[in-house]
Each structure stands twice: as C-alpha cells, then as structure tokens.
Amino acid sequence: MANETRVFTVGAKEARILEDRLRMELPPHADWRLVPHARFQVKADDVVVTCYTSGKVVVQGRTLDGFVARFFATAADASQGKGTQAGDIDLPLDTPTIGSDEAGKGDYFGPLVVAAVHATPEHAAELTRLGVRDSKTIADDRARMLAGRIEALLDHEIVQLGPADYNARWNAARNINIVLGELHARAIAALATRHADAAFAIVDRFGDERFVEAPLRAALARPLRLLQTPRAERNLVVAAASILARAAFLDGLRASSDECGADLHKGAGAPVDAVARRVVAIGGSALLAKVAKLHFKNTARAGVDPGADRSP
C-alpha cells in the first residue's frame, strides 16, 4: 500500500498540546528527531509526524485514518490538504473525553445552558448509531428524543442560568463570555471530578481561552488538558453535549412561556420583538425581566430601559 500524506494547520497552543499528547501516548520506541524549521518530528511504527514552526503539520505513512482520528479530530481550526476532514464527528473516540457545549447564548428569551458529557471509546458506536451530530442541524423534537437517549447512555452535567439569574450575573460581569466561561468550567469540573480517566475536555472556542481556563483551574483540583477549538460540535462528544444543551434550553424556554402567558420565540429577530412587546403588555418590564436577557437590543425595541431598577 502506498504512503499517504495529510497536511494540517494548527496554532501555537494546539501544536504544544499535540506534542504533549504524542509524547504521552506514543509507544516508548517512538523516534523523536530535530529537523530544520520544525518544532519536532517523530516516527512511530509506520507514521511520521513533522510539526513545523509555521504551524503546518505533515503526517505521512500508511493507513493514516486511525492515527488522524486519534490525534487530530479535535485540532483547532485544522485544515487538511488531502484526505478526510479531520474534524468530522464520526471519527471514533480514542480515549475517555469530556465535551461541553452551550445553548441560548443568542436567544433573547429563555435560559443560558451549558451541558457537558463524559464518553469513552465504548460509547462511540452507539452515539454514531443514534445519529448524534451538531444540534443546530437537528429539529427540536428529534433533539429532545436524542437527549433522553444520551442522558441514559452517558454521565452528564447540565448547568443553566434562568433569565432572572442571568440578568443579575450579566449586570455584575458585563461580558457574556465571562458568564459562559464560568458555566463551562462548572460543568466540566463536575464531570472531571467524577471521572479521573478523562485526560482532556473539548469546548467550542468562543473567545479568549482564559474565559474557560481560569474558572476551570479554580474549580478543579486535578490537571485536565483543555482543547478549545472552533466548530467543536464536529466532535462526537461535543455534539452529544450540544444536544443536551439544546433540549434543556427548549425546556427552559417552554417554562418561561408558561410563566409569562405568551408563546416565546427562539432567536432575537423581528418576531421576538413582537413577543417582547406582548410580554410587556401582560406584565410590564418586571415580567420581561423574568423571561428575557435584558441586555439584548430587543429590550429597548420593546420600549423598556434595560438598565432600570426593577426591585420590588
């Protein structure tokens, strides 16, 4: 069988993570070399990996699919010049992993939710059979159905801020990424505490990586490698978490609808503005504060001052 070549592009942080993983997980006989213009080169069995200082990673050898699935499925912003896309979520799990994702960040009504799951290689086949993929590509009813299956299969942690608590936290932090990072850290830390076998966690990168790293260090007593990558929902474990977060958000949105007596919509567009005005007509700005994220522009469009004091 002829040799194959796969080419990826990674950032400096991902290159360090890749080298750490290779040094930890490759067999003792792996041959590490220094070559010009490269951070490292290593040969293990029939595979040679060269990571250049430019960020280009060249993988050469025979039958690379398994090796690529193991070490590159979560490479941040990886681009491939040849072969199967490295971030496809149907690539098999190689090691116990925690994946975390959020829902409700861009929705005016309802809670902000983060869900995390812990999965092992033994779970991969069943997750694939269920059709687990990024929840944004799945209809609401199917997301709810899949969430029940995933909850029965995987240990998980769901944390959320209802609108009232969200508004209080937003007023203190004034930055959605701070709030979101805290929720991711809480969910990941809870699972990592229960599962010592998990060596790393995968999160969709939504801003400066310190938004998750700092609260996670504060919440977790043991080391855990954190991989923050764009479009992390391509990874099977993160996709499972995204479905749980989506289902929990939908449940929270329904609860908010019941609380205010109006059919609340997802998103933050013109239809949401009309519903916001209806909520204000029913119960004024105090009711709106119980079901909506007030710092969104929809609040002003509903004729309400988002910064007004609503203390009883």
C-alpha positions as CSV (number, residue, x, y, z in Angstrom):
1,M,0.0,0.0,0.0
2,A,1.4,3.4,-1.0
3,N,2.2,6.1,1.6
4,E,-0.4,8.8,2.3
5,T,0.2,12.4,3.3
6,R,-2.1,14.6,5.3
7,V,-1.4,18.2,6.0
8,F,-2.9,20.2,8.9
9,T,-2.6,23.8,10.1
10,V,-2.6,24.4,13.9
11,G,-1.9,27.4,16.2
12,A,1.0,27.5,18.6
13,K,-1.2,26.4,21.6
14,E,-2.6,23.4,19.6
15,A,1.0,22.5,18.5
16,R,2.1,22.3,22.1
17,I,-1.0,20.2,23.0
18,L,-0.3,17.9,20.1
19,E,3.4,17.4,21.1
20,D,2.3,16.7,24.7
21,R,-0.2,14.1,23.6
22,L,2.3,12.4,21.3
23,R,5.0,12.3,23.9
24,M,2.5,10.8,26.4
25,E,0.7,8.4,24.2
26,L,3.1,7.1,21.6
27,P,5.0,3.9,22.4
28,P,8.4,4.1,24.1
29,H,10.2,3.2,20.9
30,A,9.0,6.3,19.1
31,D,11.9,8.1,17.4
32,W,12.0,11.9,18.2
33,R,14.1,14.0,15.9
34,L,15.2,17.6,15.4
35,V,14.8,18.8,11.8
36,P,15.3,22.3,10.3
37,H,12.3,24.7,10.7
38,A,10.3,22.2,12.8
39,R,9.2,22.2,16.4
40,F,9.6,18.4,16.3
41,Q,9.5,15.3,14.2
42,V,8.6,11.9,15.5
43,K,8.4,8.4,13.8
44,A,6.3,5.7,15.4
45,D,5.8,2.5,13.6
46,D,4.8,3.4,10.0
47,V,3.8,7.1,10.7
48,V,6.0,10.2,10.6
49,V,4.7,13.5,12.1
50,T,6.5,16.7,11.4
51,C,5.3,19.9,13.1
52,Y,6.8,23.0,11.5
53,T,7.3,26.3,13.3
54,S,4.9,27.8,10.7
55,G,2.0,25.8,12.2
56,K,1.9,23.3,9.3
57,V,1.8,19.6,10.5
58,V,2.6,16.9,7.9
59,V,1.6,13.3,8.7
60,Q,3.0,10.6,6.4
61,G,2.5,6.9,6.4
62,R,0.2,4.0,5.6
63,T,-3.4,3.7,6.7
64,L,-3.5,7.1,8.4
65,D,-7.2,7.1,9.3
66,G,-6.8,5.7,12.8
67,F,-3.8,7.9,13.7
68,V,-5.5,11.0,12.4
69,A,-8.7,10.2,14.2
70,R,-6.8,9.7,17.4
71,F,-4.6,12.9,17.4
72,F,-6.2,15.3,15.0
73,A,-10.0,15.0,15.4
74,T,-10.1,18.0,17.7
75,A,-7.2,20.0,16.3
76,A,-8.2,23.7,16.5
77,D,-9.0,25.2,13.1
78,A,-7.3,22.3,11.4
79,S,-7.3,22.3,7.6
80,Q,-6.5,19.4,5.6
81,G,-4.9,19.4,2.1
82,K,-5.7,15.8,1.4
83,G,-8.0,13.1,2.6
84,T,-10.9,13.0,5.0
85,Q,-11.8,16.2,7.0
86,A,-10.1,15.8,10.4
87,G,-12.9,17.3,12.4
88,D,-15.7,15.0,11.2
89,I,-17.8,13.9,14.2
90,D,-18.0,10.3,13.1
91,L,-14.3,9.7,13.8
92,P,-14.1,7.2,16.7
93,L,-13.3,8.1,20.3
94,D,-9.8,7.0,21.3
95,T,-9.7,7.9,25.0
96,P,-12.2,9.0,27.7
97,T,-13.2,12.5,26.9
98,I,-15.4,15.3,28.2
99,G,-17.2,17.5,25.7
100,S,-19.0,20.7,26.6
101,D,-21.4,23.0,24.6
102,E,-23.9,25.7,25.2
103,A,-27.4,26.8,24.1
104,G,-29.3,30.0,24.5
105,K,-26.4,32.4,24.0
106,G,-28.1,34.1,21.0
107,D,-31.7,33.8,22.2
108,Y,-33.4,36.7,23.8
109,F,-35.9,34.6,25.7
110,G,-35.1,31.6,28.0
111,P,-32.1,30.4,29.9
112,L,-28.4,30.2,29.1
113,V,-27.5,26.5,29.2
114,V,-24.2,24.6,29.2
115,A,-24.1,20.8,29.0
116,A,-21.1,18.5,29.3
117,V,-20.8,14.8,28.8
118,H,-18.2,12.1,29.6
119,A,-17.7,9.4,26.9
120,T,-15.4,6.5,26.4
121,P,-14.4,4.6,23.3
122,E,-17.0,2.0,24.1
123,H,-19.7,4.7,23.6
124,A,-18.7,5.7,20.1
125,A,-20.6,3.1,18.2
126,E,-23.9,3.8,20.0
127,L,-23.6,7.6,19.6
128,T,-22.9,7.1,15.9
129,R,-25.9,4.7,15.6
130,L,-28.2,7.2,17.2
131,G,-27.2,9.8,14.6
132,V,-25.6,12.2,17.1
133,R,-24.4,15.4,15.4
134,D,-24.4,19.2,16.0
135,S,-27.7,20.0,17.5
136,K,-28.1,23.1,15.2
137,T,-28.7,20.6,12.3
138,I,-31.4,18.7,14.2
139,A,-35.1,19.5,14.6
140,D,-36.4,20.4,18.1
141,D,-38.4,17.2,18.6
142,R,-35.6,15.0,17.5
143,A,-33.2,16.9,19.7
144,R,-35.4,16.2,22.7
145,M,-35.7,12.5,21.8
146,L,-31.9,12.1,21.3
147,A,-31.3,14.0,24.6
148,G,-33.2,11.3,26.5
149,R,-31.1,8.6,24.9
150,I,-27.8,10.4,25.5
151,E,-28.7,11.1,29.2
152,A,-29.4,7.3,29.6
153,L,-26.1,6.4,27.9
154,L,-23.6,9.0,29.2
155,D,-22.8,10.6,32.5
156,H,-23.5,14.3,32.1
157,E,-23.8,17.7,33.8
158,I,-26.2,20.5,32.9
159,V,-25.9,23.9,34.4
160,Q,-28.0,26.9,33.4
161,L,-28.9,30.4,34.3
162,G,-32.6,31.3,34.1
163,P,-33.3,34.8,32.8
164,A,-33.5,36.4,36.2
165,D,-30.2,34.9,37.4
166,Y,-28.7,35.6,34.0
167,N,-29.5,39.2,34.2
168,A,-28.1,39.5,37.7
169,R,-24.8,37.8,36.6
170,W,-24.6,39.9,33.4
171,N,-25.0,43.1,35.4
172,A,-22.0,42.1,37.5
173,A,-19.8,40.8,34.7
174,R,-20.9,42.9,31.8
175,N,-19.4,40.3,29.4
176,I,-21.3,37.3,28.1
177,N,-18.0,35.4,27.6
178,I,-17.2,35.6,31.3
179,V,-20.6,34.2,32.2
180,L,-20.4,31.5,29.6
181,G,-16.9,30.5,30.7
182,E,-18.0,30.1,34.2
183,L,-20.8,27.7,33.2
184,H,-18.5,25.6,31.0
185,A,-16.0,25.4,33.9
186,R,-18.6,24.3,36.3
187,A,-20.0,21.6,34.1
188,I,-16.5,20.3,33.0
189,A,-15.2,20.3,36.6
190,A,-18.1,18.3,37.9
191,L,-17.5,15.6,35.3
192,A,-13.7,15.6,35.7
193,T,-14.1,15.2,39.4
194,R,-16.3,12.1,38.9
195,H,-14.2,10.6,36.1
196,A,-10.5,10.5,36.8
197,D,-10.0,8.6,33.5
198,A,-10.8,11.8,31.4
199,A,-7.5,13.3,30.4
200,F,-8.9,16.2,28.4
201,A,-12.0,18.2,27.6
202,I,-13.1,19.8,24.4
203,V,-15.0,23.1,24.2
204,D,-16.1,25.3,21.3
205,R,-13.8,28.3,21.3
206,F,-16.0,31.4,21.7
207,G,-13.4,34.0,22.8
208,D,-10.1,34.3,24.7
209,E,-9.3,30.8,26.0
210,R,-8.8,32.2,29.5
211,F,-12.6,32.7,29.9
212,V,-12.8,28.9,30.4
213,E,-9.3,28.1,31.6
214,A,-9.2,30.5,34.7
215,P,-12.5,29.4,36.3
216,L,-11.7,25.7,35.5
217,R,-8.4,25.9,37.3
218,A,-10.2,27.4,40.3
219,A,-12.9,24.8,40.3
220,L,-10.9,21.6,39.6
221,A,-8.3,20.1,41.9
222,R,-6.5,17.9,39.3
223,P,-4.8,18.6,35.9
224,L,-7.0,18.5,32.8
225,R,-6.0,19.4,29.3
226,L,-8.5,21.7,27.8
227,L,-8.9,21.9,24.0
228,Q,-10.8,24.9,22.8
229,T,-11.4,24.7,19.0
230,P,-13.7,26.4,16.5
231,R,-16.6,24.3,15.4
232,A,-16.1,21.9,18.2
233,E,-19.5,20.4,17.6
234,R,-17.9,18.4,14.7
235,N,-16.5,16.2,17.5
236,L,-18.8,13.4,18.5
237,V,-18.6,14.1,22.3
238,V,-19.2,17.8,21.9
239,A,-22.1,17.1,19.5
240,A,-23.7,14.9,22.2
241,A,-23.3,17.8,24.7
242,S,-24.8,20.2,22.2
243,I,-27.9,18.1,22.0
244,L,-28.3,18.0,25.8
245,A,-27.9,21.8,26.0
246,R,-30.4,22.3,23.2
247,A,-33.0,20.1,24.8
248,A,-32.5,21.8,28.2
249,F,-32.8,25.2,26.6
250,L,-36.1,24.2,24.9
251,D,-37.4,23.0,28.2
252,G,-36.4,26.3,29.8
253,L,-38.0,28.3,27.0
254,R,-41.2,26.4,27.5
255,A,-41.2,27.1,31.2
256,S,-40.6,30.8,30.6
257,S,-43.6,30.8,28.1
258,D,-45.8,29.2,30.8
259,E,-44.6,31.8,33.4
260,C,-45.5,34.8,31.3
261,G,-48.5,33.5,29.4
262,A,-47.0,34.2,25.9
263,D,-45.6,31.9,23.3
264,L,-41.9,32.8,23.4
265,H,-39.8,32.5,20.3
266,K,-36.2,31.4,19.8
267,G,-33.6,33.8,18.4
268,A,-33.5,37.6,18.6
269,G,-35.1,38.8,15.4
270,A,-38.3,40.8,14.5
271,P,-40.7,38.1,15.6
272,V,-39.1,38.1,19.0
273,D,-39.6,41.9,19.2
274,A,-43.3,41.5,18.7
275,V,-43.5,38.8,21.5
276,A,-41.4,41.1,23.8
277,R,-44.0,43.9,23.4
278,R,-46.8,41.4,24.2
279,V,-44.9,40.3,27.4
280,V,-44.6,43.9,28.5
281,A,-48.3,44.5,27.8
282,I,-49.1,41.5,30.0
283,G,-46.9,42.2,33.0
284,G,-44.7,45.2,32.3
285,S,-40.9,45.3,32.5
286,A,-40.8,43.2,35.7
287,L,-42.3,40.3,33.9
288,L,-40.0,40.8,30.9
289,A,-37.0,40.6,33.3
290,K,-38.1,37.1,34.4
291,V,-38.2,35.6,30.9
292,A,-35.7,37.6,28.8
293,K,-32.0,38.5,28.7
294,L,-32.3,42.3,29.1
295,H,-29.0,43.4,27.7
296,F,-30.2,42.4,24.2
297,K,-31.3,45.2,21.9
298,N,-34.7,43.7,21.8
299,T,-35.4,45.2,25.3
300,A,-35.1,48.8,24.0
301,R,-37.1,47.9,20.9
302,A,-39.9,46.7,23.3
303,G,-39.9,50.2,24.9
304,V,-38.1,49.1,28.1
305,D,-35.0,50.6,29.6
306,P,-32.6,47.6,30.1
307,G,-30.8,49.3,33.0
308,A,-33.9,50.3,35.0
309,D,-34.1,49.2,38.6
310,R,-36.8,46.6,39.0
311,S,-36.5,45.9,42.7
312,P,-39.9,45.4,44.4
